[in-house]
Amino acid sequence: MRFWILPLLFILWGSVSSVFAAQPTLTSHSFTSASTAQTDISVTMSAGQAVVVAYVKSSTSNRTVTVTDDSGSNSYTSILDSGNCTTARCVRVFADYSVAGGTYTISVLQSSTFVAYRVWILLYTCATSCEADATSFLIDTTNTSHNSSADSTVIDTNANATLAVICTGADNTDMGTTTPGGAWEAFADGIAHIFAMYEDDIATAFADERGAWTSSVSVVTTCGIWAISDSGGGGGGGSGSGSGRLMLLGVG
């Protein structure tokens, strides 16, 4: 009789562990405003964390952007790009999903000076390993005071994903009072033409998630929305390969 106990426990543990799947923790986030060609930001990161760097520009000036650090091993790949940084407002997001631990200087380099931009740095901790996949985008061309991060396109996530949204108004246009919807929480409000929020209390998969928020001033906006998942948890939602979801969306 005793010989079937271990296999049974193994099966039961597999079922229980899938129920209590890991969710990435948004460990910290920081915000920097700059207009120089290069901005250097000192960041302390733990080995295996995911580091996401978001660049937001509201002006129409032509700029290209790269992100590096002085670790000698971390590499920040572009995971989300509005595709219009050369002509208009844009959101660019870069990520390394498993960094070397230490205190390093992250350098955000744009192609020339005297254009104001903002940089968010977000650190995520995952029980197994952080990951993301799937991208798409939609850029808004109309004004409205009732925004969501997806009017005609939406984002699907697996269970236990952690999401973030960053939006910029066209040509430094004031958004007025911005308010996140549902369980979303603002983490960088108070800037006249940029709004950011996150959602990290997701136990089930999100389908057709729009990252809803409102602004008191009608304004054209471009928004980035992305989700990060733990490779050892979640499942049962989303589409495509992997368990992360990220998407660039413009809204009105």
ZAPA-54469 format. One record per residue (C-alpha): residue in three letters; x, y, z. Coordinates in Angstrom, 1 decimal. Each point is the difference from the previous one (the first is absolute). Example, Ala and Ser with C-alpha at 12.3 -4.5 7.8 and 13.67 -1.06 7.14 Angstrom:
<sites>
<residu->Ala; X->12.3; Y->-4.5; Z->7.8>;
<residu->Ser; X->1.4; Y->3.4; Z->-0.7>;
</sites>
This chain:
<sites>
<residu->Met; X->0.0; Y->0.0; Z->0.0>;
<residu->Arg; X->2.8; Y->2.5; Z->0.9>;
<residu->Phe; X->1.5; Y->-0.1; Z->-3.5>;
<residu->Trp; X->-2.8; Y->2.0; Z->-1.6>;
<residu->Ile; X->0.1; Y->2.8; Z->2.6>;
<residu->Leu; X->3.0; Y->1.9; Z->-1.5>;
<residu->Pro; X->-1.4; Y->0.0; Z->-3.6>;
<residu->Leu; X->-3.3; Y->1.2; Z->1.4>;
<residu->Leu; X->1.6; Y->2.8; Z->2.0>;
<residu->Phe; X->2.0; Y->1.0; Z->-3.1>;
<residu->Ile; X->-3.3; Y->0.3; Z->-2.0>;
<residu->Leu; X->-1.7; Y->1.9; Z->2.7>;
<residu->Trp; X->2.9; Y->2.4; Z->0.4>;
<residu->Gly; X->-0.1; Y->0.7; Z->-3.8>;
<residu->Ser; X->-3.7; Y->0.9; Z->0.3>;
<residu->Val; X->0.5; Y->2.2; Z->3.1>;
<residu->Ser; X->3.0; Y->1.8; Z->-1.4>;
<residu->Ser; X->-1.9; Y->0.9; Z->-3.2>;
<residu->Val; X->-2.7; Y->1.6; Z->2.2>;
<residu->Phe; X->2.5; Y->2.0; Z->2.0>;
<residu->Ala; X->2.0; Y->1.1; Z->-3.0>;
<residu->Ala; X->2.6; Y->2.7; Z->0.3>;
<residu->Gln; X->-0.7; Y->3.6; Z->-1.0>;
<residu->Pro; X->2.8; Y->2.5; Z->-0.8>;
<residu->Thr; X->0.3; Y->2.6; Z->2.7>;
<residu->Leu; X->0.6; Y->3.6; Z->-1.0>;
<residu->Thr; X->2.8; Y->0.5; Z->2.4>;
<residu->Ser; X->0.7; Y->3.7; Z->-0.7>;
<residu->His; X->-0.5; Y->2.7; Z->-2.5>;
<residu->Ser; X->1.7; Y->3.4; Z->-0.5>;
<residu->Phe; X->-0.6; Y->3.0; Z->-2.2>;
<residu->Thr; X->2.5; Y->2.5; Z->-1.6>;
<residu->Ser; X->-0.7; Y->3.0; Z->-2.2>;
<residu->Ala; X->2.8; Y->1.2; Z->-2.4>;
<residu->Ser; X->0.8; Y->1.9; Z->-3.1>;
<residu->Thr; X->3.6; Y->-0.8; Z->-0.5>;
<residu->Ala; X->1.2; Y->-2.4; Z->-2.7>;
<residu->Gln; X->0.9; Y->-2.6; Z->2.7>;
<residu->Thr; X->-1.5; Y->-0.7; Z->3.4>;
<residu->Asp; X->1.9; Y->-2.2; Z->2.5>;
<residu->Ile; X->-1.9; Y->-1.6; Z->2.8>;
<residu->Ser; X->1.5; Y->-2.1; Z->2.8>;
<residu->Val; X->-2.0; Y->-3.1; Z->0.7>;
<residu->Thr; X->0.5; Y->-2.8; Z->2.5>;
<residu->Met; X->-1.3; Y->-3.3; Z->-1.4>;
<residu->Ser; X->0.0; Y->-3.6; Z->1.3>;
<residu->Ala; X->1.2; Y->-2.8; Z->-2.2>;
<residu->Gly; X->-2.8; Y->-1.5; Z->-2.0>;
<residu->Gln; X->-2.3; Y->3.0; Z->0.3>;
<residu->Ala; X->-1.7; Y->1.4; Z->-3.1>;
<residu->Val; X->0.8; Y->3.7; Z->-0.7>;
<residu->Val; X->-2.3; Y->2.0; Z->-2.2>;
<residu->Val; X->0.9; Y->3.4; Z->-1.3>;
<residu->Ala; X->-2.7; Y->2.1; Z->-1.6>;
<residu->Tyr; X->0.7; Y->3.2; Z->-2.0>;
<residu->Val; X->-2.8; Y->2.5; Z->-0.6>;
<residu->Lys; X->0.2; Y->3.0; Z->-2.3>;
<residu->Ser; X->-2.8; Y->2.4; Z->-0.7>;
<residu->Ser; X->1.5; Y->2.4; Z->-2.5>;
<residu->Thr; X->0.1; Y->-0.4; Z->-3.8>;
<residu->Ser; X->3.8; Y->0.2; Z->-0.3>;
<residu->Asn; X->1.9; Y->-2.9; Z->-1.7>;
<residu->Arg; X->1.8; Y->-2.2; Z->2.5>;
<residu->Thr; X->1.3; Y->-3.6; Z->0.2>;
<residu->Val; X->0.6; Y->-1.7; Z->3.3>;
<residu->Thr; X->2.4; Y->-2.7; Z->1.4>;
<residu->Val; X->0.3; Y->-1.4; Z->3.5>;
<residu->Thr; X->3.2; Y->-1.5; Z->1.6>;
<residu->Asp; X->1.6; Y->-0.4; Z->3.4>;
<residu->Asp; X->3.6; Y->-0.5; Z->1.2>;
<residu->Ser; X->-0.3; Y->-3.5; Z->1.3>;
<residu->Gly; X->1.7; Y->-1.5; Z->-3.0>;
<residu->Ser; X->-2.7; Y->-2.7; Z->-0.2>;
<residu->Asn; X->-3.5; Y->1.4; Z->0.1>;
<residu->Ser; X->-1.6; Y->0.7; Z->-3.3>;
<residu->Tyr; X->-3.2; Y->2.0; Z->-0.5>;
<residu->Thr; X->-2.1; Y->-1.1; Z->-2.9>;
<residu->Ser; X->-2.8; Y->2.2; Z->-1.5>;
<residu->Ile; X->-3.2; Y->-1.8; Z->0.8>;
<residu->Leu; X->-2.5; Y->2.8; Z->-0.8>;
<residu->Asp; X->0.2; Y->2.8; Z->-2.5>;
<residu->Ser; X->-2.6; Y->2.4; Z->-1.2>;
<residu->Gly; X->1.9; Y->0.4; Z->-3.2>;
<residu->Asn; X->-0.4; Y->3.8; Z->-0.2>;
<residu->Cys; X->2.9; Y->1.2; Z->2.2>;
<residu->Thr; X->1.5; Y->1.6; Z->-3.1>;
<residu->Thr; X->-3.0; Y->2.3; Z->-0.6>;
<residu->Ala; X->-2.3; Y->0.3; Z->3.0>;
<residu->Arg; X->-0.8; Y->-1.1; Z->3.6>;
<residu->Cys; X->1.1; Y->-3.5; Z->0.7>;
<residu->Val; X->0.5; Y->-2.7; Z->2.6>;
<residu->Arg; X->3.0; Y->-2.4; Z->-0.1>;
<residu->Val; X->0.5; Y->-2.8; Z->2.4>;
<residu->Phe; X->3.2; Y->-2.1; Z->0.5>;
<residu->Ala; X->0.5; Y->-3.0; Z->2.2>;
<residu->Asp; X->2.5; Y->-2.5; Z->1.3>;
<residu->Tyr; X->-1.9; Y->-2.9; Z->1.6>;
<residu->Ser; X->2.9; Y->-1.4; Z->2.1>;
<residu->Val; X->2.6; Y->2.6; Z->1.0>;
<residu->Ala; X->3.3; Y->-0.4; Z->1.8>;
<residu->Gly; X->-0.2; Y->1.1; Z->3.6>;
<residu->Gly; X->1.8; Y->3.2; Z->1.1>;
<residu->Thr; X->-0.3; Y->3.8; Z->-0.1>;
<residu->Tyr; X->0.4; Y->1.2; Z->-3.6>;
<residu->Thr; X->-0.5; Y->3.2; Z->-2.0>;
<residu->Ile; X->-2.8; Y->-0.3; Z->-2.6>;
<residu->Ser; X->0.6; Y->2.4; Z->-2.9>;
<residu->Val; X->-2.9; Y->1.2; Z->-2.1>;
<residu->Leu; X->1.4; Y->1.6; Z->-3.2>;
<residu->Gln; X->-2.0; Y->1.9; Z->-2.5>;
<residu->Ser; X->1.3; Y->1.2; Z->-3.3>;
<residu->Ser; X->0.3; Y->3.8; Z->0.9>;
<residu->Thr; X->-0.6; Y->2.4; Z->2.9>;
<residu->Phe; X->-2.6; Y->2.6; Z->1.1>;
<residu->Val; X->-3.1; Y->-2.2; Z->-0.3>;
<residu->Ala; X->-1.7; Y->-0.7; Z->3.3>;
<residu->Tyr; X->-0.7; Y->-3.7; Z->0.7>;
<residu->Arg; X->-0.8; Y->-2.2; Z->3.0>;
<residu->Val; X->1.5; Y->-3.3; Z->1.1>;
<residu->Trp; X->-1.6; Y->-2.6; Z->2.2>;
<residu->Ile; X->2.0; Y->-2.9; Z->1.4>;
<residu->Leu; X->-1.9; Y->-2.9; Z->1.4>;
<residu->Leu; X->1.5; Y->-3.0; Z->1.8>;
<residu->Tyr; X->-1.9; Y->-3.3; Z->0.1>;
<residu->Thr; X->0.7; Y->-3.1; Z->2.1>;
<residu->Cys; X->-1.1; Y->-3.5; Z->-1.1>;
<residu->Ala; X->0.1; Y->-3.3; Z->1.8>;
<residu->Thr; X->1.2; Y->-1.9; Z->-3.0>;
<residu->Ser; X->0.8; Y->2.4; Z->-2.9>;
<residu->Cys; X->-1.7; Y->3.1; Z->-1.5>;
<residu->Glu; X->-1.1; Y->0.0; Z->-3.6>;
<residu->Ala; X->-2.2; Y->1.8; Z->-2.5>;
<residu->Asp; X->-1.1; Y->-0.5; Z->-3.6>;
<residu->Ala; X->-2.4; Y->1.3; Z->-2.7>;
<residu->Thr; X->-0.1; Y->3.7; Z->-1.1>;
<residu->Ser; X->-2.3; Y->2.2; Z->-2.0>;
<residu->Phe; X->-1.0; Y->3.7; Z->-0.1>;
<residu->Leu; X->-2.6; Y->2.6; Z->-0.9>;
<residu->Ile; X->0.5; Y->3.7; Z->0.1>;
<residu->Asp; X->-2.8; Y->2.3; Z->0.8>;
<residu->Thr; X->-1.0; Y->3.0; Z->-2.2>;
<residu->Thr; X->-3.1; Y->1.4; Z->1.8>;
<residu->Asn; X->-0.7; Y->1.9; Z->3.2>;
<residu->Thr; X->-2.0; Y->-1.4; Z->2.9>;
<residu->Ser; X->-0.1; Y->0.4; Z->3.7>;
<residu->His; X->-1.0; Y->-3.6; Z->0.6>;
<residu->Asn; X->3.0; Y->-2.1; Z->-0.8>;
<residu->Ser; X->1.1; Y->-3.6; Z->0.1>;
<residu->Ser; X->3.2; Y->-1.6; Z->-1.1>;
<residu->Ala; X->-1.8; Y->-1.8; Z->-2.8>;
<residu->Asp; X->-2.9; Y->1.2; Z->-2.0>;
<residu->Ser; X->-0.1; Y->-2.5; Z->-2.8>;
<residu->Thr; X->2.9; Y->-2.3; Z->1.1>;
<residu->Val; X->0.3; Y->-1.7; Z->3.3>;
<residu->Ile; X->2.5; Y->-2.0; Z->2.0>;
<residu->Asp; X->-0.4; Y->-3.6; Z->1.2>;
<residu->Thr; X->2.1; Y->-1.3; Z->2.9>;
<residu->Asn; X->0.6; Y->-3.3; Z->1.8>;
<residu->Ala; X->-1.0; Y->-0.3; Z->3.7>;
<residu->Asn; X->2.3; Y->1.6; Z->2.5>;
<residu->Ala; X->1.4; Y->2.6; Z->-2.5>;
<residu->Thr; X->1.1; Y->3.5; Z->1.2>;
<residu->Leu; X->-1.0; Y->2.8; Z->-2.4>;
<residu->Ala; X->1.1; Y->3.6; Z->-0.5>;
<residu->Val; X->-1.3; Y->2.9; Z->-2.1>;
<residu->Ile; X->1.8; Y->3.2; Z->-1.0>;
<residu->Cys; X->-1.7; Y->2.8; Z->-2.0>;
<residu->Thr; X->1.1; Y->3.3; Z->-1.5>;
<residu->Gly; X->-2.2; Y->2.8; Z->-1.3>;
<residu->Ala; X->0.7; Y->1.5; Z->-3.4>;
<residu->Asp; X->2.6; Y->2.8; Z->-0.2>;
<residu->Asn; X->0.1; Y->0.5; Z->3.8>;
<residu->Thr; X->-3.8; Y->0.4; Z->0.3>;
<residu->Asp; X->-1.2; Y->0.2; Z->3.6>;
<residu->Met; X->-2.2; Y->-3.0; Z->0.9>;
<residu->Gly; X->-1.5; Y->1.7; Z->3.0>;
<residu->Thr; X->-1.0; Y->-2.4; Z->2.8>;
<residu->Thr; X->0.6; Y->-3.6; Z->-0.9>;
<residu->Thr; X->-1.6; Y->-2.9; Z->1.8>;
<residu->Pro; X->0.7; Y->-3.7; Z->-0.4>;
<residu->Gly; X->-3.0; Y->-2.4; Z->-0.3>;
<residu->Gly; X->-0.8; Y->-3.2; Z->1.8>;
<residu->Ala; X->2.9; Y->-1.4; Z->2.1>;
<residu->Trp; X->2.6; Y->1.9; Z->-1.9>;
<residu->Glu; X->2.3; Y->2.3; Z->2.1>;
<residu->Ala; X->1.8; Y->3.1; Z->-1.2>;
<residu->Phe; X->3.7; Y->0.0; Z->0.6>;
<residu->Ala; X->1.1; Y->3.2; Z->-1.8>;
<residu->Asp; X->-2.9; Y->2.4; Z->-0.1>;
<residu->Gly; X->0.3; Y->3.7; Z->0.5>;
<residu->Ile; X->1.9; Y->0.7; Z->-3.2>;
<residu->Ala; X->-2.1; Y->2.2; Z->-2.2>;
<residu->His; X->0.2; Y->-2.0; Z->-3.3>;
<residu->Ile; X->1.1; Y->-3.5; Z->1.2>;
<residu->Phe; X->-1.9; Y->-2.6; Z->1.9>;
<residu->Ala; X->1.1; Y->-3.4; Z->1.2>;
<residu->Met; X->-1.6; Y->-2.9; Z->2.0>;
<residu->Tyr; X->0.4; Y->-3.6; Z->0.9>;
<residu->Glu; X->-2.0; Y->-3.1; Z->1.0>;
<residu->Asp; X->1.6; Y->-2.7; Z->2.1>;
<residu->Asp; X->-2.9; Y->-1.8; Z->1.7>;
<residu->Ile; X->-1.0; Y->-2.3; Z->-2.8>;
<residu->Ala; X->-0.8; Y->-3.6; Z->1.0>;
<residu->Thr; X->-1.7; Y->-1.0; Z->-3.3>;
<residu->Ala; X->0.6; Y->0.6; Z->-3.6>;
<residu->Phe; X->-1.0; Y->3.3; Z->-1.6>;
<residu->Ala; X->-1.8; Y->-0.1; Z->-3.3>;
<residu->Asp; X->-0.6; Y->3.2; Z->-2.0>;
<residu->Glu; X->1.7; Y->2.1; Z->2.6>;
<residu->Arg; X->-0.2; Y->3.7; Z->-0.8>;
<residu->Gly; X->1.8; Y->1.6; Z->3.0>;
<residu->Ala; X->-2.8; Y->2.6; Z->0.4>;
<residu->Trp; X->0.6; Y->3.5; Z->1.3>;
<residu->Thr; X->-1.5; Y->3.4; Z->-0.4>;
<residu->Ser; X->1.3; Y->3.5; Z->-0.4>;
<residu->Ser; X->-1.8; Y->3.3; Z->0.7>;
<residu->Val; X->1.4; Y->1.6; Z->-3.2>;
<residu->Ser; X->-0.7; Y->-1.3; Z->-3.5>;
<residu->Val; X->3.4; Y->-0.9; Z->-1.5>;
<residu->Val; X->1.5; Y->-2.2; Z->-2.7>;
<residu->Thr; X->2.3; Y->-2.6; Z->1.7>;
<residu->Thr; X->2.4; Y->-2.8; Z->-0.7>;
<residu->Cys; X->0.2; Y->-2.8; Z->2.5>;
<residu->Gly; X->2.1; Y->-3.0; Z->0.6>;
<residu->Ile; X->-1.4; Y->-3.0; Z->1.9>;
<residu->Trp; X->2.0; Y->-3.1; Z->0.9>;
<residu->Ala; X->-0.2; Y->-3.1; Z->2.2>;
<residu->Ile; X->2.7; Y->-2.1; Z->1.6>;
<residu->Ser; X->-0.5; Y->-3.5; Z->1.2>;
<residu->Asp; X->2.0; Y->-2.6; Z->1.9>;
<residu->Ser; X->1.0; Y->-3.0; Z->-2.1>;
<residu->Gly; X->-0.7; Y->-2.2; Z->3.0>;
<residu->Gly; X->-3.6; Y->1.2; Z->0.5>;
<residu->Gly; X->-3.2; Y->1.1; Z->-1.6>;
<residu->Gly; X->-1.3; Y->-1.6; Z->-3.2>;
<residu->Gly; X->-3.5; Y->-0.4; Z->-1.3>;
<residu->Gly; X->-0.2; Y->3.3; Z->-1.7>;
<residu->Gly; X->1.3; Y->2.1; Z->-2.8>;
<residu->Ser; X->1.2; Y->-1.1; Z->-3.4>;
<residu->Gly; X->3.3; Y->-0.6; Z->-1.8>;
<residu->Ser; X->3.1; Y->-1.4; Z->1.5>;
<residu->Gly; X->1.2; Y->0.5; Z->3.6>;
<residu->Ser; X->-2.1; Y->1.3; Z->2.8>;
<residu->Gly; X->0.7; Y->3.8; Z->-0.1>;
<residu->Arg; X->-2.0; Y->2.5; Z->-2.0>;
<residu->Leu; X->1.0; Y->3.5; Z->-1.1>;
<residu->Met; X->-1.6; Y->2.4; Z->-2.4>;
<residu->Leu; X->0.3; Y->3.6; Z->-1.1>;
<residu->Leu; X->-3.2; Y->1.9; Z->-0.4>;
<residu->Gly; X->-1.1; Y->3.5; Z->-0.7>;
<residu->Val; X->-3.3; Y->1.2; Z->1.5>;
<residu->Gly; X->-2.6; Y->2.6; Z->-0.3>;
</sites>
